[in-house]
């Protein structure tokens, strides 16, 4: 018995040592070359040793085999010896692919073949960093700040320059810094936050974020702060049409605007990864749609392209938001005046109609409704669909698994195989939606899919992907 205990401990220590060796190499590749290392979609950038081991363990749920850090360490070491252009490289897939090959190719030769498209020498992504401005610093604004700071990398890509708010009190700057530092749902900020009162700025991991006070978009002169040609992300939701959002473009220093809510009128509603073609140089105002639209559209597109959706109903169990009341009080919306933490509240959702703006082929084929539930974050979309052909649970799940692993939608769709997962397990998910495969129901040409989504963080990740597309920063994902 003692020998077995020692074997388990020795095995763990070996894996831990391998992860400890991987850690600095991943950081070096990211900071010096803008190469993002992942394990089956899980980014290792800014990870801890335990995070790296957990990412390897998660892969078991996807590929039905153990993935050891002892196998990925030589892959990372060999990548460091190549002169690669910026890319997103999945070391998990490379390790499995190398292990499955029949030939006696060396790791270096194998990687040169798999990474040939980016084995072209180092280069910068942009001539100069893309300035980003947040208009509003609430739930989504602060999560966007965390993500943008995280993605500053070597400093040559996206650079968060300012957040525009209305001044709340004499200690406004300290309070906003504290809210960025600590979050009841998403935990502590990963890094160090200080304040520069002279510049009225928050310093987050070396990134200076000016806090600018303003009551109207057109009254801010961003160029006075050295901010030029910036992409502004409006996460207040106060203006949703072209006229209102166009006020941002009257301010000096702003060139593009993104709304983090469904846009009205002819504003392009973009779901990153699905209809990126709407992002064109001649358009200045965009909508990132809603969190629910982002969660369900990638799955619906994949299913429609493969099986053809004839009709369906979308029901969302959505976490409560700041729009609702903590205790019963007046609210202009029906039912939303009732206490959010104490009730399930039936309400409307525009997600079904919004789907048609992204996938026109589904116009008039979907209905939708929502139930606000007493959880502060993570929601669940239930897709009840009538398909153009019969299928089985095995066939449908196999298709969705492959889509999550090896398709252009792999950053949007995640896939989980576990009989024990609940909503809190998806806090911090970077995907737009996660298919709960063990909940899938199929009967002939009818299916019911359950898609979890972090309606705060996952959605924020989608917004950042949209910003990267607009800025011309799209890392190729390898291996193909």
C-alpha positions as CSV (number, residue, x, y, z in Angstrom):
1,X,0.0,0.0,0.0
2,X,2.8,2.4,0.9
3,X,4.5,1.7,-2.4
4,X,1.4,2.6,-4.3
5,X,1.0,5.8,-2.3
6,X,4.6,6.7,-3.1
7,X,4.0,6.0,-6.8
8,X,1.1,8.4,-7.0
9,X,3.0,11.1,-5.2
10,X,6.1,10.5,-7.4
11,X,3.9,10.7,-10.6
12,X,2.3,14.0,-9.4
13,X,5.7,15.5,-8.6
14,X,6.9,14.6,-12.1
15,X,3.9,16.3,-13.7
16,X,4.3,19.3,-11.5
17,X,8.0,19.6,-12.4
18,X,7.1,19.5,-16.1
19,X,4.4,22.1,-15.7
20,X,6.9,24.3,-13.8
21,X,9.2,24.1,-16.8
22,X,6.4,24.8,-19.3
23,X,5.3,28.0,-17.4
24,X,8.2,30.3,-18.2
25,X,8.4,29.1,-21.8
26,X,4.7,30.0,-22.4
27,X,5.3,33.4,-20.9
28,X,8.4,34.0,-23.0
29,X,6.6,33.0,-26.2
30,X,3.7,35.3,-25.4
31,X,5.6,38.4,-24.4
32,X,8.4,38.2,-26.9
33,X,6.6,36.7,-30.0
34,X,2.9,37.1,-29.4
35,X,2.4,33.3,-29.5
36,X,-0.5,32.0,-27.4
37,X,-0.1,28.4,-26.2
38,X,-3.3,26.4,-25.6
39,X,-4.3,22.9,-24.6
40,X,-7.4,22.0,-26.5
41,X,-8.6,25.6,-26.5
42,X,-7.6,26.4,-22.9
43,X,-5.1,29.2,-23.0
44,X,-2.0,28.8,-20.8
45,X,-1.0,32.4,-20.9
46,X,-0.9,33.9,-17.3
47,X,-1.6,30.4,-15.9
48,X,-0.2,28.9,-12.7
49,X,1.4,25.5,-12.5
50,X,-1.9,24.0,-11.3
51,X,-3.8,25.7,-14.1
52,X,-1.5,24.0,-16.6
53,X,-2.1,20.6,-15.1
54,X,-5.9,21.2,-14.9
55,X,-5.9,22.2,-18.6
56,X,-4.2,18.9,-19.4
57,X,-6.7,17.0,-17.2
58,X,-9.6,18.7,-19.0
59,X,-8.4,17.4,-22.3
60,X,-9.3,13.9,-21.1
61,X,-13.0,14.8,-21.2
62,X,-12.6,15.7,-24.9
63,X,-10.2,13.2,-26.4
64,X,-10.9,10.2,-24.1
65,X,-7.3,9.7,-23.2
66,X,-4.8,11.1,-20.7
67,X,-2.7,14.1,-21.8
68,X,0.5,14.5,-19.8
69,X,2.5,17.6,-19.3
70,X,5.5,15.3,-19.8
71,X,4.4,15.0,-23.5
72,X,3.7,18.6,-24.1
73,X,6.9,19.9,-22.5
74,X,9.1,18.7,-25.4
75,X,6.6,20.3,-27.8
76,X,6.9,23.7,-26.1
77,X,10.7,23.5,-25.9
78,X,10.8,22.7,-29.7
79,X,8.5,25.6,-30.5
80,X,10.9,27.9,-28.7
81,X,13.6,26.9,-31.1
82,X,11.5,27.9,-34.2
83,X,11.4,31.4,-35.6
84,X,7.6,31.7,-35.7
85,X,5.2,34.5,-36.6
86,X,2.4,35.4,-34.1
87,X,-0.1,32.5,-33.7
88,X,-2.4,30.6,-31.4
89,X,-0.8,27.1,-31.1
90,X,-2.5,24.2,-29.4
91,X,0.3,22.2,-27.8
92,X,-2.2,19.5,-26.7
93,X,-3.2,18.7,-30.3
94,X,0.4,18.7,-31.4
95,X,1.4,16.3,-28.6
96,X,-1.4,13.9,-29.5
97,X,-0.7,14.2,-33.2
98,X,3.0,13.6,-32.7
99,X,2.3,10.5,-30.5
100,X,-0.2,9.1,-33.1
101,X,2.1,9.3,-36.1
102,X,3.6,6.1,-37.4
103,X,6.8,7.6,-38.9
104,X,9.9,8.2,-36.9
105,X,10.0,11.9,-37.5
106,X,11.7,14.0,-34.9
107,X,9.6,16.6,-32.9
108,X,11.4,19.4,-34.7
109,X,10.6,18.1,-38.1
110,X,7.0,17.3,-37.1
111,X,6.5,20.8,-35.9
112,X,8.1,22.4,-39.0
113,X,5.5,20.5,-41.0
114,X,2.5,21.3,-38.8
115,X,3.5,25.0,-38.2
116,X,4.8,25.7,-41.7
117,X,2.3,28.5,-42.4
118,X,3.7,30.5,-39.5
119,X,7.3,29.3,-39.6
120,X,8.1,32.5,-41.5
121,X,10.1,34.6,-39.0
122,X,9.1,36.9,-36.2
123,X,7.2,40.1,-37.0
124,X,4.9,42.6,-35.2
125,X,1.2,42.4,-35.6
126,X,0.6,46.2,-35.9
127,X,2.8,49.1,-36.8
128,X,1.6,50.7,-33.6
129,X,-0.7,49.6,-30.8
130,X,-4.5,50.0,-31.3
131,X,-5.9,52.4,-28.8
132,X,-9.1,51.2,-26.9
133,X,-11.5,53.4,-24.9
134,X,-14.2,52.0,-22.6
135,X,-17.4,54.2,-22.3
136,X,-18.8,52.9,-19.0
137,X,-17.0,50.9,-16.4
138,X,-19.7,48.6,-15.0
139,X,-19.9,44.8,-15.1
140,X,-18.9,44.3,-18.8
141,X,-16.6,47.3,-18.8
142,X,-14.5,46.0,-16.0
143,X,-14.3,42.5,-17.4
144,X,-13.3,44.0,-20.8
145,X,-10.6,45.9,-18.9
146,X,-9.3,42.7,-17.3
147,X,-9.2,41.0,-20.7
148,X,-7.6,43.9,-22.5
149,X,-4.9,44.2,-19.9
150,X,-4.3,40.5,-20.1
151,X,-3.9,40.7,-23.9
152,X,-1.5,43.6,-23.9
153,X,1.3,41.0,-24.4
154,X,4.5,42.7,-25.7
155,X,2.6,46.0,-25.8
156,X,2.3,46.1,-29.6
157,X,-1.3,45.0,-29.9
158,X,-4.4,46.3,-28.1
159,X,-3.8,49.0,-25.6
160,X,-6.6,50.1,-23.2
161,X,-6.1,53.9,-22.8
162,X,-9.1,55.2,-20.9
163,X,-12.5,54.6,-19.3
164,X,-15.2,57.3,-19.4
165,X,-17.6,57.5,-16.5
166,X,-19.7,60.0,-14.5
167,X,-17.9,61.1,-11.3
168,X,-19.6,59.6,-8.3
169,X,-17.8,61.0,-5.3
170,X,-14.5,62.5,-4.1
171,X,-12.9,59.1,-3.8
172,X,-14.2,58.0,-7.2
173,X,-10.9,56.8,-8.5
174,X,-10.1,54.7,-5.5
175,X,-13.6,53.1,-5.6
176,X,-13.3,52.2,-9.3
177,X,-9.8,50.8,-8.8
178,X,-11.2,48.6,-5.9
179,X,-14.0,47.3,-8.1
180,X,-11.5,46.3,-10.8
181,X,-9.3,44.7,-8.2
182,X,-12.0,42.6,-6.5
183,X,-15.0,40.9,-8.0
184,X,-17.5,38.8,-6.1
185,X,-18.1,36.5,-9.0
186,X,-14.9,36.4,-11.0
187,X,-12.4,36.8,-8.1
188,X,-9.3,38.9,-7.7
189,X,-7.7,40.7,-10.6
190,X,-4.7,38.6,-11.8
191,X,-1.9,41.1,-11.1
192,X,-1.2,44.4,-9.5
193,X,-3.4,47.5,-9.5
194,X,-2.3,50.9,-8.2
195,X,-3.6,54.4,-8.8
196,X,-2.0,57.6,-10.1
197,X,-4.0,60.4,-8.6
198,X,-2.1,63.1,-10.5
199,X,-3.1,61.5,-13.8
200,X,-6.5,60.3,-12.4
201,X,-5.5,56.9,-13.7
202,X,-5.6,53.2,-12.7
203,X,-2.4,51.3,-13.3
204,X,-3.1,47.7,-14.0
205,X,-0.1,45.5,-14.6
206,X,1.7,48.5,-16.0
207,X,-1.1,49.6,-18.2
208,X,-2.2,53.2,-17.5
209,X,-6.0,53.5,-17.8
210,X,-7.1,57.1,-17.5
211,X,-10.5,57.7,-15.8
212,X,-12.2,60.5,-17.7
213,X,-15.3,62.2,-16.4
214,X,-17.9,63.2,-18.9
215,X,-21.7,63.6,-19.2
216,X,-21.9,63.5,-23.0
217,X,-19.9,61.5,-25.6
218,X,-19.2,64.5,-27.9
219,X,-17.7,66.6,-25.1
220,X,-14.5,64.5,-24.7
221,X,-11.3,65.4,-26.5
222,X,-9.4,62.1,-26.4
223,X,-6.6,63.5,-28.5
224,X,-5.7,65.7,-25.5
225,X,-4.7,62.5,-23.7
226,X,-2.7,61.2,-26.7
227,X,-5.5,58.9,-27.8
228,X,-6.0,58.7,-31.5
229,X,-7.8,56.5,-34.0
230,X,-9.3,54.6,-31.1
231,X,-12.0,51.9,-31.0
232,X,-14.5,52.9,-28.4
233,X,-16.6,50.3,-26.6
234,X,-19.9,51.6,-25.3
235,X,-21.1,49.3,-22.6
236,X,-23.6,51.6,-21.1
237,X,-26.5,50.6,-23.4
238,X,-27.8,54.2,-23.2
239,X,-27.7,54.6,-27.0
240,X,-28.5,51.8,-29.3
241,X,-29.2,53.5,-32.6
242,X,-26.9,55.1,-35.2
243,X,-27.8,58.7,-34.2
244,X,-27.0,58.2,-30.5
245,X,-23.9,56.1,-31.0
246,X,-22.7,58.5,-33.7
247,X,-22.2,61.1,-31.0
248,X,-19.0,59.2,-30.0
249,X,-17.6,59.8,-33.5
250,X,-17.9,63.6,-32.9
251,X,-15.2,63.3,-30.2
252,X,-11.6,63.9,-31.3
253,X,-9.6,60.6,-31.3
254,X,-12.4,58.1,-31.9
255,X,-12.7,56.3,-35.2
256,X,-14.9,53.2,-34.5
257,X,-17.7,52.4,-32.0
258,X,-18.9,49.0,-30.7
259,X,-22.1,48.7,-28.7
260,X,-22.2,45.8,-26.2
261,X,-26.0,45.3,-26.7
262,X,-28.3,44.6,-29.7
263,X,-28.1,47.5,-32.1
264,X,-31.2,49.1,-33.7
265,X,-31.9,50.0,-37.3
266,X,-29.2,49.3,-39.8
267,X,-26.3,48.9,-37.3
268,X,-24.5,45.6,-38.1
269,X,-25.0,43.0,-35.3
270,X,-21.9,40.9,-35.2
271,X,-21.3,37.6,-33.5
272,X,-17.6,37.1,-33.5
273,X,-16.6,34.1,-35.5
274,X,-19.9,33.8,-37.3
275,X,-20.5,36.9,-39.4
276,X,-17.2,38.7,-39.3
277,X,-17.6,39.7,-42.9
278,X,-19.9,42.5,-41.7
279,X,-16.8,44.2,-40.2
280,X,-15.7,46.3,-43.1
281,X,-13.4,49.4,-43.2
282,X,-16.1,51.7,-44.4
283,X,-18.4,51.0,-41.4
284,X,-17.8,52.9,-38.2
285,X,-20.5,51.7,-35.8
286,X,-21.1,48.1,-34.8
287,X,-23.1,46.0,-32.3
288,X,-21.7,43.0,-30.5
289,X,-25.3,41.7,-30.1
290,X,-26.3,40.2,-26.7
291,X,-24.8,37.6,-24.5
292,X,-27.5,35.1,-25.4
293,X,-27.3,35.8,-29.1
294,X,-23.6,35.1,-28.9
295,X,-24.1,31.9,-27.0
296,X,-26.7,30.3,-29.3
297,X,-25.8,31.6,-32.8
298,X,-22.6,29.6,-33.2
299,X,-24.4,26.4,-32.2
300,X,-27.4,27.2,-34.3
301,X,-25.2,27.9,-37.3
302,X,-23.3,24.7,-37.0
303,X,-26.5,22.6,-36.6
304,X,-28.2,24.5,-39.5
305,X,-25.3,24.0,-41.8
306,X,-25.2,20.2,-41.1
307,X,-28.8,19.2,-40.4
308,X,-31.0,22.2,-41.5
309,X,-33.2,23.8,-38.9
310,X,-36.8,23.9,-39.9
311,X,-38.2,25.5,-36.8
312,X,-37.4,25.8,-33.1
313,X,-37.9,27.5,-29.7
314,X,-35.1,29.0,-27.6
315,X,-35.7,29.2,-23.8
316,X,-33.1,30.8,-21.7
317,X,-32.6,30.5,-17.9
318,X,-30.7,33.7,-17.5
319,X,-29.0,35.0,-14.3
320,X,-30.4,38.2,-12.9
321,X,-28.8,41.5,-13.8
322,X,-28.6,45.0,-12.5
323,X,-31.7,45.9,-14.4
324,X,-33.8,44.0,-11.8
325,X,-34.5,44.9,-8.2
326,X,-32.9,43.3,-5.2
327,X,-36.2,43.5,-3.3
328,X,-39.7,44.2,-4.6
329,X,-40.0,47.8,-6.0
330,X,-41.4,49.7,-8.9
331,X,-40.0,48.8,-12.3
332,X,-41.2,49.9,-15.7
333,X,-40.9,46.4,-17.1
334,X,-43.4,43.6,-16.4
335,X,-42.5,41.3,-13.5
336,X,-38.9,42.8,-13.3
337,X,-39.9,44.8,-10.2
338,X,-40.0,41.6,-8.1
339,X,-37.0,40.6,-6.1
340,X,-34.4,39.1,-8.4
341,X,-32.5,36.9,-5.8
342,X,-35.8,35.4,-4.5
343,X,-37.8,34.7,-7.7
344,X,-37.8,33.1,-11.1
345,X,-39.1,35.8,-13.4
346,X,-40.6,35.2,-16.8
347,X,-39.5,37.9,-19.2
348,X,-39.0,38.5,-22.9
349,X,-35.8,38.0,-24.9
350,X,-35.0,39.4,-28.3
351,X,-32.5,36.6,-28.9
352,X,-34.7,34.6,-31.3
353,X,-35.3,37.6,-33.5
354,X,-31.7,38.6,-33.2
355,X,-30.6,35.2,-34.6
356,X,-32.2,36.1,-37.9
357,X,-30.0,39.2,-38.2
358,X,-26.9,37.0,-38.0
359,X,-28.3,33.9,-39.8
360,X,-30.9,35.3,-42.3
361,X,-31.9,31.8,-43.3
362,X,-33.5,31.3,-39.9
363,X,-35.8,34.3,-40.1
364,X,-39.3,33.4,-38.9
365,X,-38.3,29.9,-37.8
366,X,-37.5,30.5,-34.2
367,X,-39.5,31.7,-31.1
368,X,-37.9,32.6,-27.8
369,X,-38.5,33.5,-24.2
370,X,-36.5,33.9,-21.0
371,X,-36.7,33.1,-17.3
372,X,-34.5,35.2,-15.0
373,X,-33.3,32.9,-12.2
374,X,-31.8,33.6,-8.8
375,X,-28.1,33.2,-9.7
376,X,-25.7,36.2,-10.3
377,X,-23.9,34.8,-13.3
378,X,-23.9,31.9,-15.9
379,X,-27.0,31.2,-17.9
380,X,-28.4,28.3,-19.8
381,X,-30.0,28.2,-23.3
382,X,-32.3,25.4,-24.2
383,X,-32.6,24.9,-27.9
384,X,-35.7,22.8,-29.0
385,X,-35.2,22.3,-32.7
386,X,-37.0,20.5,-35.6
387,X,-34.4,19.4,-38.1
388,X,-34.6,18.6,-41.8
389,X,-33.4,15.1,-41.2
390,X,-33.4,12.4,-38.5
391,X,-30.3,11.9,-36.3
392,X,-29.2,10.3,-33.1
393,X,-27.7,11.5,-29.8
394,X,-24.4,9.9,-30.8
395,X,-24.3,11.4,-34.2
396,X,-25.3,14.9,-33.0
397,X,-22.9,15.0,-30.1
398,X,-20.1,13.6,-32.2
399,X,-20.7,16.4,-34.7
400,X,-20.7,19.1,-32.0
401,X,-17.6,17.7,-30.3
402,X,-15.7,17.8,-33.6
403,X,-17.0,21.4,-34.2
404,X,-15.7,22.4,-30.8
405,X,-12.3,20.9,-31.5
406,X,-11.6,21.3,-35.1
407,X,-13.6,24.0,-36.8
408,X,-13.6,27.8,-37.4
409,X,-16.1,28.0,-34.4
410,X,-13.7,26.3,-31.9
411,X,-13.3,29.6,-30.0
412,X,-17.0,30.1,-29.8
413,X,-18.3,26.6,-29.0
414,X,-17.0,24.4,-26.1
415,X,-18.1,20.9,-25.3
416,X,-18.3,19.1,-22.0
417,X,-18.8,15.5,-21.0
418,X,-19.7,15.2,-17.3
419,X,-22.7,14.1,-15.3
420,X,-21.9,16.5,-12.5
421,X,-21.4,19.9,-14.0
422,X,-23.6,22.8,-12.7
423,X,-23.8,26.5,-13.5
424,X,-21.0,27.7,-11.2
425,X,-18.6,25.4,-13.1
426,X,-18.8,27.7,-16.1
427,X,-17.9,30.9,-14.4
428,X,-14.9,32.3,-16.3
429,X,-15.6,30.3,-19.5
430,X,-14.0,32.1,-22.4
431,X,-16.3,30.4,-25.0
432,X,-19.5,32.0,-26.2
433,X,-21.4,28.8,-25.2
434,X,-20.7,25.3,-23.9
435,X,-22.7,22.3,-25.1
436,X,-23.7,20.0,-22.3
437,X,-23.5,16.8,-24.3
438,X,-24.9,14.4,-21.6
439,X,-28.1,16.5,-21.6
440,X,-28.7,16.2,-25.4
441,X,-32.1,14.7,-26.3
442,X,-32.9,13.4,-29.8
443,X,-36.1,11.8,-31.1
444,X,-36.2,11.4,-34.9
445,X,-35.8,14.8,-36.4
446,X,-36.3,16.6,-33.1
447,X,-33.5,17.5,-30.7
448,X,-33.0,19.5,-27.5
449,X,-29.6,21.0,-26.8
450,X,-28.5,22.6,-23.5
451,X,-25.9,25.3,-23.9
452,X,-24.3,26.9,-20.8
453,X,-22.7,30.4,-21.1
454,X,-21.0,32.9,-18.8
455,X,-23.2,35.8,-19.7
456,X,-20.6,38.2,-18.4
457,X,-17.1,36.8,-19.1
458,X,-17.8,34.7,-22.1
459,X,-19.6,37.5,-23.8
460,X,-16.7,39.9,-23.0
461,X,-14.4,37.5,-24.7
462,X,-16.5,37.7,-27.8
463,X,-16.4,41.5,-27.7
464,X,-12.6,41.4,-27.5
465,X,-12.5,38.9,-30.5
466,X,-14.5,41.4,-32.4
467,X,-12.1,44.3,-31.4
468,X,-9.2,42.1,-32.6
469,X,-10.9,41.6,-35.9
470,X,-11.5,45.3,-36.3
471,X,-7.9,46.1,-35.4
472,X,-6.6,43.6,-37.9
473,X,-5.3,41.2,-35.2
474,X,-6.3,37.7,-36.0
475,X,-4.0,35.0,-34.8
476,X,-4.1,31.8,-37.0
477,X,-5.0,28.8,-34.9
478,X,-2.7,25.8,-35.4
479,X,-2.5,22.9,-36.0
480,X,-5.2,22.9,-38.7
